[in-house]
Structure formats: structure tokens, C-alpha cells
Amino acid sequence: MKTIQMTLDDDLVSAVDTVVKKMHMSRSAFTRRALRDALRRITIARLEQKHRKGYNVHPSAENEFSVWEKEQSWGEKW
């Protein structure tokens, strides 16, 4: 692990302190979790953008997925 120094607004530090106290965790643990979550969201957004671009360049055929329709199971009917 590496120690880093960050500059944060006072109101942000206060808000984080309030949350971490309720969660019984440290600022560092909270920050690590928040950064991991942010990186995961960015990765997902980039993949979704890549998929959208791919489908715009190569749209699916009208019946491309129809072969799987009979394989779908929606559970028991009420």
C-alpha cells in the first residue's frame, strides 16, 4: 500500500467523516472503496459505449436472436 496526500474541500471531509463514523470505518478505507467503485463504474461505462458503437457499426440482424426464443424460461405462470 502507498500513502498519498490529497487536498479536499472542508465540507467534503466533514461529510466523509460523518459517513465513516456511522459505517465504523476509516477515511482511508472509505476512500479506497469509493475509488474502486468509481473505477468499476468508469470501466462499465466504457464497455457499454464500446458495445453501442459496435452495434451502431454492425447492427444485429432482424432475426439474429430468434433461435434462442424457445430456450427462454420465464418461470411458472401464476
N, C-alpha and C positions, 0 to 999 in steps of 0.2 A: 504494500500500500504506500501511497505517496501523500505527503502533506502539502496542501496548496493554500494560498492566501486568496481570498475573494473580497471584493468590495460590494456591499449590498445596501440598499436603502433601509433606513431605520424602521420604517413601517413594515417592510418585508421581514426583517429579522424578528420584530415583535410578533407578527402573525405566525412565523415558523415556530418561535418559542412557545406560543400558546398551544399550537398543534402538537409539538413533540412532547410537551408536558403531559397532555391528555393521552398520548399514544405510548408513553413511557419509553421513549427512545431519545437518542442524542441528535443534535443538529446534523452531525456527520452522517449518521445512519439514514436520517430523513433525506438529506441531500443526495446520498448515493442512490436511494430508492427513486427519488424524483428524476435524477439524471438518467437512470436505467429506463424508467418509464417513458421519458421524453425521447430517448434514442430508439426505443421499440416503436413508438408512435411514428417517428420520422421514417424508420425503415418500412413500416407497413404502408405509410402514405406514398413512399417512393415506389414500392412494388405495385400498389393499386394504380398509380399513374402509368407505370410501365405496362401493366395489363390493359388499361384503357387505350393507350397509344397503340399497342399491338392489335387490339380488336378493331380500332379505327382503320388501321392499315390493312388488316386481314379479317374482315367481319366473319362471324360464323355463318355457315350456310343455313338456309331456312329449316331443313330437317336434320341438321347435324347431330342433335342430341335426342331425336325421337326414338332411336333404337333403345334408349335406356328407360323410356316411359313405363314400359311394363315391368321393369325391375324396381320401380319406386314403391315404397311401402309407407303409407301414412298412418299405420296403426289400425286398430279395430274401430269400426264405426259405432257410434253411440246407439 
